[in-house]
Structure formats: C-alpha cells, structure tokens
Amino acid sequence: MTALTRPQYEIRAQHTDTTVTVYQAYSPLIGGPAVRDGRFPEAWKRDRMTWIKPSFLWMMYRCGWGLKEGQETVLAVEITREGFDWALEHAELSHYVRGVHPDRATWQRNLRRAPARVQWDPERDLHLNRLPYRSLQLGLSGEASRRYADEWTVSIRDVTPLARQIHQLVRDGRLDEAAALLPRESPYPPGGVPLPARAAA
C-alpha cells in the first residue's frame, strides 16, 4: 500500500493476538526504573495525562530520536489489547469538529468526562517529514492512566539504542538498512470496538 492509497485515519501498530506496543519517551530517572522493574515507578504521576503512540516514527519525531532533553530514554511499552480497546472505546476526539459533534458545548462536556482522548497527527517518514496520512496519539488520564500503568502494562523495553542506530543510518543515507530495522507495524483491527468519530484536522 502506498502513501496515496493508505487510509488517512488508520491505527497502525506492532501487535499480537493479546498485546499492542506503544511508545513513550522519558528522562532516565523515569525510563531507567521502568525498564528495570517492568512497570512505571512511583515517580511516574498516575494522576496526570500521558500520551501513548503506536507509531515508532511519530515517536522519533516527537522525541528527536531520543535526543531531546527529558526524552532521552525511549520506551516500547507492550500493553494488553483489552486495555487498548477499552481506552479507544472510552475516548473522545481531542478537538472539536463541526459536523462530527452536535455542538462545541457537547464536545467539551464529553471531553471532560472521557478518560481517554484521540488525536490524529501527520505520520512521519525516516527523515521525519510529514506524510499525507495520520498517526494516532492516545491520551490517557484518570482511570485510564492508572490502569495503563498498573493493569495493562505487560512489558517495558528500552529501544533507545535502536532509535540511535536507525537515526545514524538515516544520517548516513542508508535508508534501506534503516527501514529494515523499523518495528513492523500493521493496521490494527479494534475487534469491533467503535473508534471515536474521525475527521480531518
């Protein structure tokens, strides 16, 4: 499937029959203990919104290949599909869209109540340039954030060395080799769980 034929709104992720891999980046003070213990430490604030990203390259765009301050440790967090689907089912779009929501007040009311929110951002290529289709960001707060950290997380891996290796290959112009190292992401079937309304941003 080419960029021109790919659906503009589609969840793509590395997934198994039971898990989905998402990415986050933290300082070593958070990332180190998370990798060591396989769970987020107490210093990870469970009452704050956290954004998870199924797209490796969008995470690279966000954290600058793990070179941005406070985002030096890139984590691959494997979570249960059950949890991921629950978050999607209980999510609201992060922004108001005329024609999708009855009115702005209804959207704001739903957003305040929702434990998760969906945001669609342009997907990125190996040079971190925008592509003509979107990548999912899923924001978790309240109940969703706590369940993500304490119930849904199956494993946490440090993929910072992989990020640096791919980045160096891109800088050297060895794009085929870089692409071969990317995690294999495929369209994610939400198993009948309804996604929040999708609309162009």
N, C-alpha and C positions, 0 to 999 in steps of 0.2 A: 504494500500500500504506500502510495506517495503522499507527500505533504498536501498536494492538491486534492487528493481523493479522501484523505483521512477526515473523519467527522470533527467538526470544530470543538465539540464538547464530548469528551470521552475520557473515562478513567483508565489510565494505563499504569500497571504496577507489576512488580515481581510478586507472584502469589502462588500458593499451593492450594490443595483442597481445603486446608484448615487455617492458613495464615496469609497475611498480607505484609509486605515490607514497606515501611515508610522511613523518611529521612528527617533528621534534625541536626543542628549544629550548636555546640555549646562551648564554653570555656573549659579548659582541662579540669577545673575544680568541680564541675558537674559531670563532664563527659568521662573522666577517668574513673571515678567511683561507679558510675552507671555501667561501664563496660566490665569492671572488676567484679561487681556483685550481680550483674544481670538484672538490675532494677534501678529505678531512679532514687537517688539519695534523699534524705530528709531536707537537704538544702534546696531541692527542686520544689518550687512552690506549687502545690496542688490546687491552690485557690486562684491561680492566675490562668489566663487563656494561653494555650500553647498551640502552635500550628504544626501540623504534620504534612509531609509532602511525599506522595508516591513516586514522583519523578526525580531520578538521580540528577539529571542535568539541570532541572529547575533548582534543586538544592545547591548545585555548584554555582549557579548564577547568584543565588541569594547569599551564599557564604564566601564567594570569591575563591572557590577551590580550597576552602578551609584556611584562607589567609587573612580574613577579616578579624579584627580584634573582637574577642568574646565568642568567636565561632571557629576556633582552631581545631576542635575535635568534632569530626563528622560521624554521626551515628546512624547505623542501619538498625531500625527497631522493628522486629518481627512481632506483629500483634495478631490476635485471633480474627478470623473473618467475621465471626459473630459480633465482636466488638466494633469492627469497622462498619459492618452493615447497620448496626444499631445507631452509630453516630450519623450515618447518612440518612437513616430513616427519621431521625430527630433533628435534622439540620434545617436551617433557613439560609437563603442567599444573604451574603454579606452586604449587599447594596440593593436599594430599591430599583425596580424595573417597571416602568409603565406598561400595562398590558399583561404583566405577569401577576402583580399584586393588585388587589382591588383598589387600594389607595395607600399613601405613604404611612398614615397612622396605623393601618392594619399591619403593614410590614414591620414597623417599629415595635409594635406590641408583640408580634410573633418572634422578632429577633431577641427581644429582652427575655422571653420565656425559653427560647431554644438553647439547649446545652451544647449545640454544635452549629457551625456556620460554614457555608461553602463559598469559596472564591475561585474564579476561573482566571488564570493569568496566562499570557502567551508562553507556550513551550519554547525551549531553547535548543540550539544545535551545539556542536562541540566547541564552536567559537563563542558560545553564549549569546548569539544573535537570536532575535525573535523569529519564531516560526508562525505560519498562518493558522495554527490551531492552538487550543488551550490546554492547560495543565491544571489539575485540581490541587487546591490547598484546602485543608480541612482544619478549621479552628475548633478547639475543644475547650470548654470552660465548665466550671461547676462539677456536676455529676460526671460528665463525660471526661473531664480532665483527671479526676480522681480514679475513675475506672480504667482509663488508659494506663495510668502509672501503676496501679495496684492489682488490676484484674486481667487486663487484655494483653499486657506485655509478655511475650514468650521468650524472647532473647534480645540482647543488645550487643551489636558488634561495632568495633571501631574501623571505619572504612576510610579514615584519613589517608593512610598510605596509598590506597587505591586512587583516591582523588588526586593526590600529588603525582602519582605515576601517569595517570591519564592526562593531567594538565601538562606535564613535561613533554609527553608525546605530541600533544597538540601544538605546543610551542615549537617543537622540532619539525612540524609539518608532517608528522607520521600519522595521518588521520585514520587510515585503515586499521593500524595497530591500536590506536586509541579507541576506536569504535568497537573493536573486538573485545575490549576489556569492560565495556559498559554492562551493567546488570541487565538481564533480559526482561524487559517489561512488555507485557501484552495486555490487550483490552481486558478490563476486569468486569465480569458479569456479576451484578449485585444480587443475583439469586432471587429476583422478584421483589426485592426491597425497593420501593419507589425513591427515586432521586428527587431532590428539590428541583423546582422549575428551573430550566436552563434558558438563559437569554444572553444575547450578545452584550458584552460590556463596552 
